[in-house]
Amino acid sequence: MKKSLPLTAMITGFVSFVGIIYMMLHPELPSVLVFIIYGLATCAGLCGLLLMGKKK
């Protein structure tokens, strides 16, 4: 779990970043894809908060 958390944060953060840029360029995306992209962004944010909490 400890070693997979940074990798999970990086992958979900990158995918959600690309997804948000894609959503800006193509506003006709279905709402399910928008929900998945925001879910990935939330996952990346929570992983980042967990990582920051472990450093202290």
Buried (B, 14 or more C-beta within 10 A) or exposed (E): EEEEBEEBBEBBBEBBBEBBEEBEEEEEBEEEEBEBBBEBBEBBBEBBEEBEEEEE
